[in-house]
Amino acid sequence: MANRPLHVLFLCTHNSARSILAEAILNHIGKGRFKAFSAGSSPRENQQPNPLGLQTLKQAGMSTEGLRSKSWNEFGQPGAPPMDLVITVCDDAAGEACPYWPGQPATAHWAYADPSAIDGTDAQKLEVFRKTLLSMHRRLELLVSLPLGKLEHAFLQGSARELAGS
C-alpha cells in the first residue's frame, strides 16, 4: 500500500447513484492518498449513472469524467486493481454475498437511502441528491483525515466500520 494510493471500492446494487457519488467524492478529496472505484452487484443492462447524480457532482465542482455503471465482477478479474477497502453504500448490496476479493480487503457498510427512489419534482429530487452528496462528503472527509496508522491493513476494517456511525 505504501507505493500506491489506498484503493477503495464502493458497491451498490445498480451502480448508478450512491456508489457513483462516493467514487467521485473520494477521488476529488483523496489528496492522492486514495483511488476510488465503484460497481454494482446487478447493474441493469445498459445502466448509466443517474443524470441527477452527475448534475449534483458538477454543481459541487467535482469531475464526472470516466464515471460509468459497471458490475462488481469487473473487479474480481485478473489484472483488476487490488482493493484495500470495499464499502457497501446501500442496504441491498450489504445483504448480498460479495464475490471473492483478492488480497482480502477490509469491508464496511455505510447505509444511505437511495436518492433516485424519491418521487417529486426535479428540484426536489436534485435536493435529495445534494443532501446525499453532503452526507457522504462528511464521512469521506473523516476517512481521508485518518492518520496513516489507522489506514494500515490491520486497522482499516475497524476504522472504516467506526465511520459508519458518523
C-alpha distance (Angstrom), angle and dihedral (degrees) to the residues before:
residue distance angle dihedral
M1 . . .
A2 3.80 . .
N3 3.82 92.2 .
R4 3.80 95.9 52.0
P5 3.79 141.0 27.1
L6 3.78 119.4 -80.6
H7 3.82 106.4 -92.2
V8 3.81 114.1 -136.1
L9 3.81 123.7 -174.5
F10 3.82 118.4 -161.3
L11 3.80 114.8 -156.9
C12 3.77 132.3 -162.7
T13 3.78 134.4 151.8
H14 3.81 102.9 -94.7
N15 3.83 101.4 12.3
S16 3.78 91.8 -133.4
A17 3.82 107.4 109.7
R18 3.83 126.0 3.3
S19 3.79 99.0 30.2
I20 3.81 90.9 44.3
L21 3.83 90.6 51.1
A22 3.81 91.6 49.3
E23 3.81 92.6 48.6
A24 3.80 92.5 51.4
I25 3.81 94.4 44.3
L26 3.81 95.3 50.0
N27 3.79 92.6 45.7
H28 3.81 88.2 50.9
I29 3.83 97.5 48.5
G30 3.81 99.8 26.1
K31 3.80 94.1 101.2
G32 3.80 91.8 -144.6
R33 3.81 90.2 -64.1
F34 3.82 92.5 95.6
K35 3.80 136.4 44.9
A36 3.80 113.7 -166.3
F37 3.78 129.7 -156.6
S38 3.80 132.5 176.4
A39 3.78 136.6 -155.2
G40 3.78 142.4 161.7
S41 3.76 133.9 -124.8
S42 3.79 91.1 -136.1
P43 3.78 114.9 4.7
R44 3.78 112.6 -174.4
E45 3.78 119.3 -109.8
N46 3.82 108.2 -79.1
Q47 3.83 89.8 6.0
Q48 3.80 113.7 177.5
P49 3.80 130.9 -171.2
N50 3.79 110.9 -87.0
P51 3.83 108.8 -92.8
L52 3.82 91.4 -137.8
G53 3.79 89.4 54.1
L54 3.79 91.0 51.3
Q55 3.81 90.5 47.1
T56 3.82 90.4 50.7
L57 3.80 91.4 51.1
K58 3.81 92.0 49.0
Q59 3.81 91.5 48.5
A60 3.82 88.2 52.5
G61 3.82 90.0 52.8
M62 3.80 95.6 -109.1
S63 3.77 125.9 137.2
T64 3.79 119.6 -109.5
E65 3.80 93.3 -174.4
G66 3.79 112.8 132.5
L67 3.81 95.3 8.3
R68 3.78 111.4 141.9
S69 3.79 138.5 152.7
K70 3.79 114.1 -105.1
S71 3.78 142.8 160.6
W72 3.77 121.6 -97.5
N73 3.81 86.5 -125.6
E74 3.80 86.7 78.4
F75 3.80 89.3 69.2
G76 3.80 95.6 49.8
Q77 3.81 93.5 58.4
P78 3.80 125.2 102.8
G79 3.79 109.7 -88.7
A80 3.81 93.9 27.3
P81 3.79 115.3 133.9
P82 3.82 111.3 -91.0
M83 3.80 112.4 -110.8
D84 3.79 124.4 -135.4
L85 3.80 96.6 -177.4
V86 3.81 131.7 20.5
I87 3.81 116.5 -165.7
T88 3.79 124.9 -173.2
V89 3.79 111.2 -150.5
C90 3.81 101.3 -173.0
D91 3.78 134.2 53.7
D92 3.79 94.8 -121.5
A93 3.80 95.4 58.6
A94 3.82 91.9 42.1
G95 3.81 91.1 65.5
E96 3.78 96.1 45.7
A97 3.76 126.0 95.6
C98 3.78 105.3 -106.1
P99 3.77 120.4 -142.7
Y100 3.77 120.7 -106.5
W101 3.80 110.4 -78.7
P102 3.79 114.2 -152.9
G103 3.79 111.7 -121.4
Q104 3.82 94.0 25.1
P105 3.82 98.4 -103.4
A106 3.78 122.6 -154.5
T107 3.81 113.9 -94.9
A108 3.79 135.4 -152.4
H109 3.79 139.1 167.5
W110 3.81 120.7 -134.5
A111 3.81 108.5 -178.3
Y112 3.79 119.3 -143.6
A113 3.80 127.9 169.3
D114 3.79 113.4 -115.4
P115 3.81 107.3 -100.1
S116 3.81 90.7 -163.3
A117 3.83 91.3 60.6
I118 3.80 93.5 66.6
D119 3.80 120.0 110.0
G120 3.77 118.8 -144.6
T121 3.76 142.9 78.5
D122 3.79 120.8 -33.9
A123 3.81 88.4 -105.0
Q124 3.81 91.3 53.9
K125 3.80 91.7 47.1
L126 3.80 91.2 48.1
E127 3.81 89.6 52.2
V128 3.81 90.6 53.8
F129 3.82 89.9 51.3
R130 3.82 89.3 48.9
K131 3.82 91.8 51.6
T132 3.82 91.1 48.1
L133 3.80 90.2 49.8
L134 3.82 91.4 50.4
S135 3.81 92.5 48.3
M136 3.80 91.9 49.6
H137 3.79 91.3 44.6
R138 3.83 91.4 55.9
R139 3.80 92.6 51.1
L140 3.80 93.4 44.2
E141 3.81 90.6 49.5
L142 3.80 86.7 58.3
L143 3.82 90.5 50.6
V144 3.80 92.0 48.8
S145 3.81 91.5 48.8
L146 3.81 94.8 52.5
P147 3.80 113.0 118.6
L148 3.78 116.0 -105.7
G149 3.82 92.1 -105.2
K150 3.81 91.2 60.5
L151 3.80 89.5 53.9
E152 3.79 95.9 54.1
H153 3.80 112.1 111.9
A154 3.80 93.9 -108.4
F155 3.82 92.0 58.0
L156 3.80 102.5 28.8
Q157 3.82 96.5 89.6
G158 3.79 93.4 54.5
S159 3.81 93.3 41.8
A160 3.80 93.3 52.0
R161 3.80 93.2 45.4
E162 3.81 91.7 49.0
L163 3.81 88.8 56.1
A164 3.82 89.3 58.3
G165 3.79 86.8 76.7
S166 3.81 93.4 52.8
